[in-house]
Amino acid sequence: MTHDAIVVRQTIELRLGLTMRSMFSLLARKALRMAACLLGVTLLIFLLMRAIPGNPWANYATQQRFVFGGLPDTSYQRELIRRYGLDQPEWRQFTRYVFGDFDADGTFFCGAVCGNLGPSIQFRGPSVQRILFDAPEDHGFLDSRFGYTLRIVLFGTLAAIGLGVPLGILTATRPRSTFSRAISFALAGLASVPNFILGLIVILILGLWLKITTVIPNWNRPGDWIAPVLVLAAVPMATIARVTHATLANILGEDYVRTARAKGLTRWRVMLRHVLRPSLAPILTLLGPLSLEMLTASQIVEGLYGFPGFGQSFFTAVLTLDYPMILGVAVVYATAILGVNLLVGVLCELVDPRLRVARQTGVTR
């Protein structure tokens, strides 16, 4: 090997080493920020829960008094409060939940930092992580509460892309047509309708008028997934369609597109070969934020349709003041959102070296 080849090889290895060290440094800093943010979210949810008057057993006793005419067993309530550690100071409850503590017999248990989200109050025994992530017997992981939420978010993302991109193409290729203006007006209105109102409208149309879905859904029937998936994908679909329209409108005015048309290429061949490919970058950039938006919106959609996912668990926990379940669902959602943000940030720096150079030099655009 010549001297020049050795120098080139050493230079490449040095640059790769610097790039890897820079990427590890980036991951370490982002992971520390993610941990601090997650701790702050957990503390905020914890304080908000403690601001709610009452306790889970007081609500249960009130229901018993109205339904059965009985009186609350205060001694039993005191025992449950002691068992779940709610008689301790709030700072001790928080550190016990996050970092762990010693049991009455002196055995140490790790807290949420080890994945232990605590025992559920409303289910009287099973841990929150088992309720959220374990599927029923003879069922796969996708039949767990987490699996249901994962599936509806995935189907919603695919539906938003599959409907939004073609609508954006149609409105961009015929910008002055009545059809294009009607679609643009409908998309603008769709983006402004809240999910719970849109969900009620979809139930009315698909369930009562068209009879496509049942009023009481069976989630083993594929047709009953149509309504919640459409409601979840509605706002992201409108966003994707409008971004696709704006991107294509700019690209269609470029000189190389007019040159391709002047050479005799058909409109759709120019669209497929010269227009769609460069327009995919802004759409792919939207996938991260839109996935996060659908993940948070899934709580409302699941609660509205009785979908057996995280959202329904969260609503039930709020109604029964199941503190560990509320905290557990919030921690899982926050972890997923922060994790997606971390992944998108790293991928953006890998795809676009200008971001990495700007970060290293401290220059921002």
N, C-alpha and C positions, 0 to 999 in steps of 0.2 A: 504494500500500500504506500502510495507516494505521500510526501509531506503535506501537500495541499489537501489531499483526501482526508488525512488525519485531522488537519485543522478544521475542515468543514464538518467532519463527524463530531469533533469535540464541541464545536459551536452549536450544532443541532442538539446534542445531548444537554448542553448547558441551558439552551433556551427551553427545551422540554422540561428540564428540572425546575427552572424558574417558574414556568407556567403551572406545573403541578403544585409547587409550593404555594404559589399565589392562589390556586384554586382551593387547596386545603385551608389556607388562611381565610379565604372568603367563606367557606363552609363553616369553619369554626366560629367566625364572628356572627354569621347569620343564625347558627344554632344557639349561641348564647342569647341573642336578641329574641329568638323564638321562645326559649325557656323563660326569659324574663317576662315576655308578653303573656305567655300562658299562665304564669304565676299571677300576674296582675288580673287577668280575666277570671281566674278561679277565685281570687280574693273579692273581686267586684260582685260576682254572682253570690258568693257566700254572704256578703254584707247585705245584699238586696233581699236574700231569702230571710235573713234574721230580722229584717225590717217589716216583714209580713206578720200581722198579729195572729196569735193562736199557735197551735201545734197540731200535728197529725192526729193525735188521739183525742184532742178536744173536738175536732171536726167529726171524728167517728162517733164520739159520744153524743154529739148533737143529732146526728142522723139516727142513732139508736133511740133517742128520746122522742123524736117525731114519728118514727116508723113503728117502734115496738112499745113506746110508752115507758121505757126503762130509764134508769138514772145512771150516769156515768160512774164507773168504779174508779174512784180517785186513787186508791192504793195501787191498782193495776197500772194506772197511768204513770204514777210515780216510779214504779218498777221499770216500765218501758223507757221512761226518760233517762233513768240511771243506766240502763243497759246500753242505750245508744249514745251515751255520753253527752246528752243535751243539758245536763245539770252543771257541766263544767263551764269555766269562763270561755268566752268566744275565741280568744286568741289560742287557748288550748285546744278547742274543737278544730280550729283551722289547721294548726300544726299537726294535730293527730290525723286529720284527713289527708293532708298533703304528704307528710314525712313518715307518719306511723307513730306508734306508742307501745307501751307494755300493757298486756292484758291483766286481768285481776289475778291470774295465777303466775304472773311474772314473765310470760312469754312475749317476746317482741314480735310485732307484726309491722310490715312495711306498708306505706300508704300509697297515694296515687302515683308517686314517682316510680313505683314498682309495678304499676298497672292494677293495683288493688283499689277499686272504686267504692268499697264499703258495702255493707248489707242493705238491701232495700227494706224500707219500712212497710210499704203497702203489701209486699209479697211475703213478709214475715220470715226471713231466713236466707233465701238465695242472694248471692252477691250481684251487684249491678252489672259487672262485666259478664257474668254468666247469662243474665237475662237479655243483655243486648247482643251478645256475640254467639251464644250457643243456640243451635237449631233444635227443634223437637226430635224425639227419637225417630229413627228410620227416615230422616230427612238430611239433605246436604246443607252446607254452609250458607248457600244462597237463600235458604228458607228461614234463616235467623232474622232478627230485626235489622241488624246491620246489613245483611244480604238484601233484604227488601229495599232499604233506602239506597243501597249501592246500585241496584238494578233500575230503580225508577229514575235516578239521576243519570245513569248511562243511557237509558232509552230516551230521556228528555233531551240529552245532548245530541244524540243521533237524529231525533226528530227536528230539533232546532236547525241543525246543519242541513238535513235533507229537504226541509221546506224553505228555509231562509235563503239559501244560495240560489235555487232556481227562481224564486220570486225576485231576488235582486237582479239576476240576469235578465229576466223578462222586462222589468221596469227600466233597466239601463239601455236595452237594445231598442225599445220603443218609448222614448221619454215623453213624447207629446201625444201619445194615444190616450183615449178615454180609459182604457183598461189600466194603463200604467198609473194614471192619476188616481183612479179608484183604489188600486192596490196600495199606493203610497198613503192615501188618506186613511185606509183601513189599518195599515201598519202603525201609523202615528196614533190612532185611537186605541189600538190594541196595547201599545206600549204604556198607555196611561191608565189602564184598568187594573185595579188591585186583583191579586190572585183569588181572594175569597169571593169576590163578586163574580169574576170570570168563572170560577168553579161552580157557583150556583147556576149561572146561565148554561154552562155545559151540561150539568145534571138535568136541567129542564129540557134542553133540546135533545140530547142523546138518550136520556133515560125515559122521559115522559112522552115526548112527541115522536121521535124516530124509533124508539124501542131497541136501540143498538146495544145499550148497556142496561144492566139491571139496577133497580133502586138500591137493593141490598146486594152488594157485590160479592162475587166469589173469585178470590184472587188466583185460583187455579184455572180460571177461564180467561184465555187471552183477551177476549173482547172487553172485559171489565177493566183492563189496564188502559184502554184508549183515553178515557176521560181524564184521569189524573196526569197521564203523560202529556196530553195536549195542553192542559192548564199549566203544567210546569214548564213546558217548552214555549209558551206563547210569547212572553216578553223577550227571551233570548232570540227566538226566531225573528221577531221584528227588528231587533238590534243587528243581527247578522244580515238580514235583507237590506237594511238601510246602508250598512257599511259596504256590502257587496255592490250596491247600486252606485254609491259615491266613488268607490275605487274603479269600477268599470267605466264610469263616465269620464274619469280623468285619463284612463289608459286608452279609451277609444279615440280620444283627441290627439294622441301622439302621432308623430310623423311616420314611424315605422309601420303603424297600423294602416294609415292611408296608403303607404307604399305597397303593402301586401294586397290591399283591395285593388289598387291600380294594376297590379300584375295579373289580375283575373281570379284570385282566390275567392271562394264563396264566403259568405258572411260567417257561417258556422265553422268553417275550417279556420278562418282567421281567429274566431273566438276561442276555439279549442287549442290552437297552436301558439298564438301570440298574445292573447288577452287573459285567458283564465289562469295560466300558470303564474304570471307575476302578481295577479290579484289575490292569490291564496295566502300570501304572507300576512296581510292585515287580519284575515279571517282566522288564521292559526293563532295569531297573537291574542285574539279575543277569547280563545277556548279556556284559558286559565281563569280570567275574571268571570266568564259566563258559567263555568262549572261551579265556582264558589257561590255565585248568585243562585243557581238552582239548588245547591246544597242547603242554603239557608231558607229558600222558599219552599223546600220540600216539607219543612215542619208544618207550614200552613196547609199545604195540599194534603198531607197525610192526615192531619187532624180533621180536615173537612170531609174527606172520603172514608175515614175509618181505616186507613191503610196501616197494616201492621209493621210499621217501621219505627225509626227513632222519633219522628214527630208525634205519633200517637202516644208513645211512652212518655215524652216530655209533657204533653198536655195532661195526661192522667196524673203524672207526678205533681204538676202544679196544682191540680184540683185537690189532691189528697195531701199536699205539703210533704211529699216524700223527698226530704232534703238530699239524701245520697243519690237518688235517681236524677234529680234536677242537676246537681253538680256533675254527675257522671256524664249525662248527655251533653251538657255544656262543654265539658272538658274534651270529649271526643270530637264535637263539632269544631271547637277552637283548634284542636290539634290538626284536624284535617285541613282546615282553612290555612293555617300557618304552614303546614307541610306543602300544600299546593303552591303557596306563594314562594316558599323556598325553592321548590323544584323549578318553577317558572323563571325565577331570577337566575338560577344557575344555568338553565338551558339557554336563556337569552344571551348570557355572556359567552357560552360556548358557540352559539350560532353567529353572533355578531361580535367580532373581536374589538370593534371600536368601543364597546361598553367596557371591556376589560382594560383597554389602554387608557380610557378616560378615568376609570377608577384608580389605576396605578399612578397616573400623573396628576390626578386631582382636577382634571379639566372636565367640565360639564357643558353640555350643549344647551 
